[in-house]
Amino acid sequence: MDKEDLKRQAAARALEEVRSGMKLGLGTGSTARHFVELLGEKVRGGLDVIGVPTSEVTRADAERCGIRLTTLDEIDRLDLTVDGADEVDTRLELIKGGGGALLREKIVAAASDRMIVIADESKWVDCLGKFPLPVEVIPFGLAATRRAIEKAFTQVGAAGQLKLRDGEAGHAFVTDGGHWIVDAHLGRIPDAPRLAKLLSEIPGVVEHGLFIGIASTVVLAGTEGIRTVERA
Ligand SMILES: O=C(CO)[C@H](O)[C@H](O)COP(=O)(O)O
């Protein structure tokens, strides 16, 4: 079974949690896209839901699939967000933002009663940090912001290279919010909750890819089957 099959299986399991009338956060990335496609099939079969997309790419996918969309300005809370992740640890702390949508993903997940993370089992780790940690930054004063980010890493005993994410034609990658992303190649993040707090205090940092205490459930699809882990 290839990875896309596993991602789709995880997405299908999460879909079992969706009921008519729900307001849903729609994640970004290849695994979340499977969920959007499967949800679209249900919607075409009569399921009545409304979604808030976490990126322009997901907005386009959802529209193509016939899913009704709204915004967080028009509705209050969401019942459920289903999204992928780049890494998940045993405390259900996440690294997200490989696809560059971390800011909207975090806003949407935080506005949801539940967040289900869907992933293939390769995303499950003992310690976060092998996947480069995305940090969304304001272009103004980038060098100063980078220094502050590096200081935060030192404070938690982490170290590694910070690389500005490349976009098209030699330009920096630009997020849906018009910001840049620096990816931190740390290898290991010893204290993710503390690092999350420190990064949030840096003025030039818009958001970071550490999702702490946000995911309620992780659905992991592997060759042995599907495993569901709930946050303690
Ligand atoms: O955080 C994300 C996008 O910003 C994605 O959820 C994350 O990168 C996982 O993507 P994929 O399902 O393609 O592995």
The ligand as a Gaussian input file, in Angstrom:
#p B3LYP/6-31G(d) Opt

LIG

0 1
 O        0.767000      21.989000       7.842000
 C        0.487000      21.717000       6.695000
 C        0.385000      22.732000       5.635000
 O        0.757000      23.991000       6.098000
 C        0.201000      20.308000       6.318000
 O       -0.834000      19.835000       7.096000
 C        1.425000      19.491000       6.561000
 O        2.485000      20.062000       5.823000
 C        1.215000      18.039000       6.157000
 O        1.070000      17.967000       4.773000
 P        0.914000      16.585000       4.022000
 O       -0.408000      16.037000       4.401000
 O        1.000000      16.950000       2.556000
 O        2.060000      15.699000       4.448000

